[in-house]
Amino acid sequence: MLRGSLLGAAAFGVPAILAGCSNPAEQAAPGGTASAGGGTVTLGSNASDEVPKKSLETVVKSFTQAQVKINTVDHNTFQENINRYLRGTPDDAFTWFAGYRMQFFAEQGLAVDISDVWQEIGGDYTPAFKAASTGADGKQYFVPFTYYPWAVFYRKSLWREKGYEIPKTLDEFTALSREMKADGLIPIAFADKDGWPAMGTFDIVNMRTNGYDFHISLMAGKESWTDPRVKQVFETWRGLMEHHQTGANGRTWQEAAQSLQQKKTGMYLLGMFVAQQFPEDERDDLDFFAFPEINPQFGQDSVEAPIDGYMISAKAKNVEGAKQLLKHFAAASSQNIATGLDPGTLAASSKADTSGYSSLQKRGAELVSQAAHISQFLDRDTRPDFASTVMIPAFQRFIGEPDDIDALLKDIEAQKVNIFR
């Protein structure tokens, strides 16, 4: 597994800033005019939200080597059923994630080796992006398309009005939350109806408390969930719960983001895709800061910046057509279209034109470029079965019963042992 310095700031290389489902339902079939012999390429997509869905369809329209049939499935359903999907009757190509999640399916023989594709596109990516696309066998199975950082988002106009200042430490963050509550705001927007958003809170609190290396080792099943260091993470998180929106297990991330947009909440820890819930004329009012320091030993040296992209299923009927489509996604021109339509994403290609980035996108790229360590997100840095069957219900249980930490961690560890054995 390629971790650590492979995804360090210098290797990640941000240009021009500082240098799943068993049978996807057909929803759209855009694509350019097919050239001779191109046939049809089917593409399984988890881009079910309006903005990313439109972005993908627009990018695909300029692909001319084959007809493309996009089969769109609800994002969460796609992820939760990806293993069964790939073993059943998958599409030729499919949307997926870099790092461990890619490696897991490559090792299972469920993805096509696209090292030949990388011989053509490799010059467009930094070594870190290639490393994140490489399996344990040294071959490439993934083409990066876009990425986005996680941070604490807020509305500049609201903060100016109230005189709030960016907190640098957990104590300052807590004090700010109390100030917001006194001003009649809910300090921290929070949602976990879909199961995955709370993973981001755990990840960043763990990395701030125990460091990147411990976090990645825990995700790999090499550390115990009953370790006092893990308990400290949950105790810190529990201390923040009084400042979170209540009823998170019944709220979607979109609804939480809308509360930030409506100035009902003061902050929101989420990916930069939070911008999708802001009207275009309000996006310049959206800003963010890195989650504050908890342990001075680690400071703010880590950031989550998941990489989204594409793979080819081992059961693909049109492998050559799918490879041509992945080359199309690797093109800087395609990624320029995507980042122009989706304000919450950044282009993975080092040749992409960042001159048109919004101020938010430029700030996001800068944040990633300065990080010493970059994680991919909990459900991408660990086994998919562990993330979906153990951690999703565990976090939702914690949100509902935050005082039952010892029993919760004991249950997680028992299930982890069975899965990682």
Protein Blocks (a to p, Z undefined) as FASTA:
>chain_A
ZZhjllgmklnopghklmocfbdcdfbdcdddddehklpaddddfblbfklmmmmmmmmm
mpckbccddddddfklmmmmmmmmmmmmccfbdcddehjllmmmmmnopaccfklmmmmm
mmmpcfklmmmmpcfkopafbdcfbdcdddddddfklmmmnopacdfbfklmmmmmmmmm
mnopafbgcdfklommmmmmmmmmmmmmnojklmmmmmnopacfkbmklmmmmmmmmmmm
mmpcehklmccfklmmmmmmnopafbdcddfklmmmpcfklmmmpccdddddfblmlmpm
bccdddddddddfkbfblmlmmmmmmmmmpmklmmmmmmmmmkbccfbfkbcfklpcfkl
mmmmmmmmmpmbdcebjklmpcfklmmmmmmmmmmmmmmmmmlmmmmmmmmmmmmmmmmZ
Z
